[in-house]
Amino acid sequence: MNRGLRALLITAALAASARAAGDLSAVDALYWSRDKPGHLERCLDELRAGLASSPDDPALLWREGRALVRRGEDLSAKKERLADFLAAENALSRAVAADPKSVDAHFWYGVAMGRRGETQGVLKSLFLIKPIRREMHATLALDPNHGGAYRVLGEMLWQIPGFAGGDKKKALEDYETAVRLDPSYTANYQVLAEAYLHFGRKDDAIRVLKAVSQVKSPRDPAQYPEDLRDAQKLLAELAR
């Protein structure tokens, strides 16, 4: 056996051993660096290898759902995006059933349904409003300081029409809460800034956009460069 193959087999064996012991730090590291080529697919491969031997493990299932949501967000073809979001929903519904007290399982289950709704179109997805709210409320019942859940609730209120319960003023409040509770998650800043602009609060929008560059330890390092570019782009447009 050559040295390279031996090293590869040892690495695979160590990864399998770590999964069996419940250590998912290596998988999470791949997810948090998913902006690097191949890392998200490697993350999914590791999760599926673990699920092959532990198909009902909620920690593996919600991570698979999370990774599928992220992969789907980057796909251009609607059919492929929907396939990933539906697969994510399947994994996450199983995660919720296996561990009803998992904050991440409830949160990402709602996110997956929301992404499916956005892809299908709001008017075709009104039936998803109630289950998404259910998952976000379950998330907040378990973790009242979960900024992401407020962000999702805000997105729903912003996007759905008024006759279905949409409310942009309440959405703005939820966006503000999301940033206040989770200031290191920079994806929340852009939607808040755009909401401020909608209500004619340009100075507040500029303040929020400038704050993105001040985040020194972003909770999602892979997402941060894109969030920073978006903030800088909108700042440049507002300066004209």
C-alpha positions in Angstrom: 0.0 0.0 0.0 1.5 3.4 -1.0 1.9 6.1 1.6 -0.7 8.4 0.1 -3.5 5.7 0.1 -2.5 4.7 3.7 -2.8 8.3 4.9 -6.2 8.6 3.2 -7.5 5.5 4.8 -6.2 6.6 8.2 -7.9 10.0 7.8 -11.2 8.3 6.8 -11.0 5.9 9.8 -10.3 8.8 12.2 -13.3 10.7 10.8 -15.5 7.7 11.2 -14.3 7.3 14.7 -15.0 10.9 15.5 -18.5 10.7 14.1 -19.2 7.6 16.1 -18.0 9.4 19.3 -20.3 12.3 18.5 -17.5 14.7 17.7 -18.8 16.7 14.7 -16.3 19.6 15.0 -14.6 18.6 11.7 -17.9 18.5 9.9 -18.8 21.9 11.4 -15.4 23.3 10.3 -16.2 22.2 6.7 -19.6 24.0 6.9 -18.1 27.2 8.4 -15.6 27.3 5.5 -18.1 26.3 2.8 -17.0 29.3 0.7 -13.8 27.3 -0.1 -14.1 25.0 -3.1 -15.4 21.5 -2.3 -15.9 22.1 1.4 -19.7 22.0 1.4 -19.8 18.8 -0.6 -17.2 17.2 1.7 -19.4 18.3 4.7 -22.3 16.5 3.1 -20.3 13.4 2.3 -19.2 13.2 6.0 -22.7 13.6 7.2 -24.1 11.0 4.9 -21.4 8.6 5.9 -22.4 9.1 9.5 -26.1 8.7 8.7 -25.4 5.4 6.9 -24.7 3.9 10.2 -26.9 6.1 12.4 -29.9 7.1 10.2 -31.9 8.7 13.0 -29.2 10.7 14.7 -30.7 14.2 15.1 -27.3 16.0 15.3 -26.4 14.5 11.9 -29.8 15.1 10.4 -30.1 18.8 11.2 -26.6 19.4 10.0 -27.4 17.6 6.7 -30.5 19.8 6.4 -28.5 22.9 7.0 -25.9 22.0 4.4 -28.6 21.2 1.8 -30.3 24.5 2.4 -27.0 26.3 1.8 -26.2 24.3 -1.3 -29.7 25.0 -2.6 -29.3 28.7 -2.1 -26.3 28.7 -4.5 -28.0 26.7 -7.3 -29.3 28.6 -10.3 -31.8 26.1 -11.6 -35.2 26.3 -9.9 -35.8 22.6 -10.1 -32.4 21.8 -8.5 -33.0 24.4 -5.7 -36.4 22.9 -4.9 -34.9 19.4 -4.8 -32.3 20.4 -2.2 -34.8 22.4 -0.1 -37.2 19.5 -0.1 -34.5 17.0 0.8 -33.5 19.4 3.6 -37.0 19.5 4.9 -37.1 15.7 5.0 -33.9 15.5 7.0 -35.0 18.3 9.3 -38.5 17.0 10.0 -36.8 13.7 11.0 -34.4 15.6 13.2 -37.3 17.4 15.0 -39.1 14.1 15.5 -35.9 12.5 16.9 -35.1 15.4 19.2 -38.0 17.8 19.8 -35.8 19.9 22.0 -33.2 20.6 19.4 -33.1 24.4 18.7 -31.2 23.9 15.5 -33.5 21.3 14.1 -36.6 23.5 14.6 -34.8 26.6 13.3 -33.4 25.0 10.1 -36.7 23.1 9.4 -38.4 26.5 9.3 -35.6 28.0 7.1 -35.9 25.1 4.7 -39.6 25.6 4.3 -39.1 29.3 3.9 -36.5 28.8 1.1 -38.9 26.4 -0.7 -41.6 29.1 -0.4 -39.4 31.8 -1.8 -38.4 29.5 -4.8 -42.0 28.5 -5.5 -43.3 32.0 -5.2 -45.1 33.7 -2.2 -48.6 33.3 -3.5 -48.1 29.6 -4.2 -46.6 29.0 -0.7 -49.1 30.7 1.6 -49.8 27.3 3.1 -46.3 27.3 4.5 -46.8 30.3 6.7 -48.3 28.4 9.6 -45.7 25.6 9.8 -42.8 28.1 9.4 -44.2 30.2 12.3 -44.7 27.0 14.3 -41.0 26.1 13.9 -39.8 29.7 14.7 -42.0 29.8 17.8 -40.7 26.4 18.9 -37.1 27.8 18.4 -37.8 30.8 20.5 -39.6 28.7 23.2 -36.3 26.8 23.5 -34.0 29.8 23.1 -35.7 33.2 23.6 -32.6 35.0 22.4 -32.4 33.3 19.0 -31.8 36.2 16.6 -32.2 33.9 13.5 -35.8 33.1 14.4 -36.7 36.8 14.6 -35.0 37.3 11.2 -37.1 34.5 9.6 -40.3 35.9 11.2 -39.4 39.3 9.9 -38.8 38.0 6.4 -42.2 36.3 6.4 -44.0 39.5 7.5 -42.1 41.5 4.9 -42.7 39.2 2.0 -46.2 38.0 2.4 -49.1 40.2 1.4 -51.2 42.1 3.9 -54.3 40.0 3.4 -52.2 36.9 4.5 -50.8 38.7 7.6 -47.9 40.6 6.2 -46.8 43.6 8.2 -43.7 45.6 7.2 -43.6 47.7 10.4 -43.6 44.6 12.5 -41.0 43.0 10.2 -38.7 46.0 10.8 -39.1 45.4 14.6 -38.1 41.7 14.1 -35.1 42.7 12.0 -34.0 45.1 14.7 -34.4 42.4 17.3 -32.4 39.9 15.2 -29.4 42.3 14.9 -29.6 43.2 18.6 -29.6 39.6 19.8 -27.1 38.3 17.3 -24.8 41.1 16.2 -22.1 38.8 15.0 -24.4 37.2 12.3 -23.9 39.7 9.5 -26.5 38.4 7.1 -29.1 40.2 9.3 -27.7 43.6 8.6 -28.6 44.0 5.0 -32.3 43.3 5.4 -32.5 45.7 8.3 -30.8 48.4 6.2 -33.1 47.9 3.3 -36.1 48.0 5.6 -34.9 51.3 7.0 -34.6 52.6 3.5 -38.2 51.5 2.7 -39.4 53.7 5.6 -37.2 56.7 4.6 -34.7 56.2 7.4 -31.5 56.7 5.3 -29.2 57.6 8.2 -30.2 54.5 10.1 -29.6 52.4 7.0 -26.1 53.9 6.6 -25.3 53.3 10.3 -26.3 49.6 10.0 -24.4 49.1 6.8 -21.2 50.6 8.2 -21.5 48.3 11.3 -20.9 45.3 9.1 -17.2 46.2 8.6 -16.9 46.5 12.4 -17.8 42.9 13.1 -14.4 41.3 14.0 -15.5 37.7 14.7 -18.5 36.9 12.4 -20.5 33.9 13.5 -20.6 32.7 9.9 -17.2 33.3 8.4 -18.1 31.9 5.0 -21.0 34.3 4.7 -19.2 37.4 5.9 -17.3 38.4 2.7 -20.6 38.4 0.7 -22.4 40.4 3.4 -19.5 42.9 3.5 -19.6 43.3 -0.3 -23.4 43.8 -0.3 -23.1 46.4 2.5 -20.3 48.3 0.7 -22.2 48.2 -2.6 -25.4 49.7 -1.0 -23.3 52.3 0.9 -21.7 53.3 -2.4 -25.2 53.6 -4.1 -26.5 55.8 -1.2 -23.4 58.1 -1.4 -24.1 59.0 -5.0 
